Amino acid sequence: MHVSLRQLRVVLAVAEHGSFSEAAQAIGLSQSAVSQGVKALEESLGTQLVERSTRRVRLTQAGEALMVPLKDALDRLESVLVEARSAGAIQQKVVQVACTPHLSGRLLSQCLADAARQYPDLQIQLREQPQPSAVESVRRGIVEFALAVGDERLTDLIQTRVLRDQFMLICRHDHPFARRKVVQLTQLRFERLILLATALGGRSGLNSLLRGHGVAVEPAQEVTLAATAMEMVAEGLGVAILPASRLPLPKQLRLKAVELDPSPMRDIVLTQRKGSSLSEAAQKLHELIIRRASGSGADNPERERPLTVLIPFPEGGPVDRYGRTFGEVLSRHLRQVVVIKNTVGLGGAQGVHELTRSEADGYTIGIAGSGTTVFTEGGEMQGFVDIFKDLTFLGGLVRVPSVLVAGKHLPAANLRELLAHARLHPRGLRIAAAGHGSSRTLAERFQELARISLQIELYDGLAPAVKDLMRGKVDLVFGEPVGVLPVIQNQKGCAIVVAGSERCPLLPTVPCANELGLQGLATDHGYGLMAPASLPAHVLTHLSGAITDTLRSAEIADRFEQLGVKPDLQSGPFYAEFIRSEQKKWRTFNPSRRS
């Protein structure tokens, strides 16, 4: 015997509604699919469950005996599935939401934009569904809640009204009604009506009100899109009754919206299951929609809105630690919540690209390293991001030395031993480059100065490169002190040389490049702070002041020193000129990187 959950839900819907057509509308299936589902279940059970007639259907004795235990069993199963889905959603911070198509436009789009700004780590998956399907998705636990029309009172669900939507009469500019401020419902008796389809919600109350004033709705044209209704009105096919939320009207159609008396209304509600609490992530979105709809919180009050710092490298890596340290201190200077968001990919370029697509309102800034701003500007970044046109330079963040580390599997404790070993391997040692920028350039420069061969392997951050160094998958890596220090302290690798003319305070016994005769093995490596282009002047002044105060604070100096770096106090314009000079310098060294 093969019985599916779909068949059981279909027969339960038929029993509850007493009609194949009403059951089909309630669960979002065609009437033929409902009929076939009941027939298939009867064949599987070997007994008739429903007696059919031309008007109504009713359960047989066997059908009635099945309904109560079936409903209880399905309810228990749904509860189990909902809890499982909720647990997964909480863990992944993913919110599943349903919405009827005509409500997923302006209101929900604004709410999704609010959520992206205020909760950047929140993932929202939207399902556009007809009204009955959206409600059924809530019942079955497929979504946590739905934005729908409150057509009827649903005893098994919680409905929270977020706003009341007024219906308006839409007519052509040359229609007699266009000259009136208000049209009585009774005056629509002789008009050809164009209405939104019943499955979109809101029609139950509207139909009752129209019939109560002698207006027939059965011959009306039904459409699924408000835009289609407007086009039909513009072509003289009738007048439409549409929700006010679909305004303003397209100017090119030359239509007029007129109030009706009495005014038909519909409730827009958030629908959720009874006895099942929303996940923390879903609750945030639920509250945000209510605030946006009420007008009391279209955005959170500006003082409560967080500042997002985009970090283009993995969580836990050196840049992440600089950014989180900076964000924590900046938060206190701004007296504002600071949120960190890691966007990883393309050696740091993907996070910078996301920053260029952010709103230039002062609530999103990002970190960009010399790998993106200097070393890849003429090559991989070309056509992807123009840093001088697509970004606003806020200033420097940190200056960072680089340390060459050899894996413990190499028989090398110093530069002399490393070079001797490298010359025994003419095919080249494997060196990891975190990104496409400074570490890659250092590898190329070291190869040239030391006259050895290296196989350069690119990584999206220092953390994965260091992991492969400890596993023996690569032999060498140029890394920032805080990123390689644990490897050295745990004797999983050996520090060979510090690039540049100074030793690193965290590694005082490791010689610098100049001491070892490798003059020129240096990059003025570091990270700066950026915002999207076209940042308003007053916002730039406000942010620049807070950043300067933060970087000049004793707390930042102390905490950055513990990470082996120094604050970069260059202001925005000076930092932009510094980047230009670095680009020119390194393209002179490596002509292949010229734009």
Secondary structure, DSSP 8 states (H G I E B T S, - for coil): ----HHHHHHHHHHHHHSSHHHHHHHHT--HHHHHHHHHHHHHHHTS--EEE-SS-EEE-HHHHHHHHHHHHHHHHHHHHHHHHHHHHHHHHTEEEEEE-GGGTTHHHHHHHHHHHHH-TT-EEEEEE--HHHHHHHHHTTSSSEEEEE--S--TTEEEEEEEEEEEEEEEETTSGGGG-SEEEGGGGTTS-EEEE-GGGS-HHHHHHHHHHTT---TTSEEES-HHHHHHHHHTTS-EEEEEGGG-S--GGG-EEEEEEES--EEEEEEEEETT----HHHHHHHHHHHHHHHTS-SS--TTTS-EEEEESS-TTSHHHHHHHHHHHHHHHHHTS-EEEEE---GGGHHHHHHHHTS-SSSSEEEEEEHIIIIISTTTTTTTT--HHHHEEEEEEEEE---EEEEETTSS-SSHHHHHHHHHT-TT-EEEEEESSSHHHHHHHHHHHHHT--EEEEEESSHHHHHHHHHTTS-SEEEE-HHHHHHHHHTTSEEEEEESSSS-BTTBTTS-BTGGGT-TT-----EEEEEEESS--HHHHHHHHHHHHHHHTSHHHHHHHHHTT-EE---BHHHHHHHHHHHHHHHHHH-GGG--
